[in-house]
């Protein structure tokens, strides 16, 4: 069973794979996907996210390398999905995707890599902060339960002990001061 942090890591990697591929392609002059290109891109994002949910190494540097590798692979696979999914001439005009080379241009490659490095760093920081933040939220939303107040119990004595004759009779002296001569 995967931890909640691993599930969130996989979801973040999958969602960022799709978002970064669309943004990098749009910024570098590629077309924004629609139709089959978007479907292929979503499948790539789901696959990369599912693989990224696997348990990560405990070391911070190894986790960053693993997440960065998943994002870079996702960007490459997303680029291939966008490059291959070119609509034919009989397609609806708004679904037509601008054809571009399978090999990314230099600005597109730089944007893919820069976005992958920044996203990997953010995902690793968010995964490290997941435990402390959720424990604070849990403490605020579900404060610790107070102990129930026990009812006051009265002690009843079946046979009372009468201390009155013993307490004052033996402690008070009946003798007066010495007589003066």
Secondary structure, DSSP 8 states (H G I E B T S, - for coil): ---HHHHHHHHHHHHHHHHHHHHHHHHTT-----THHHHHHHHHHHHHHHHHTS---SSHHHHHHHHHHHHHHHHHHHHHHHHH----TTS-GGG------SS--HHHHHHHHHHHHHHHHHHHHHHHHHHHHHHHHHHHHS---------------SS----HHHHTTTTS---------
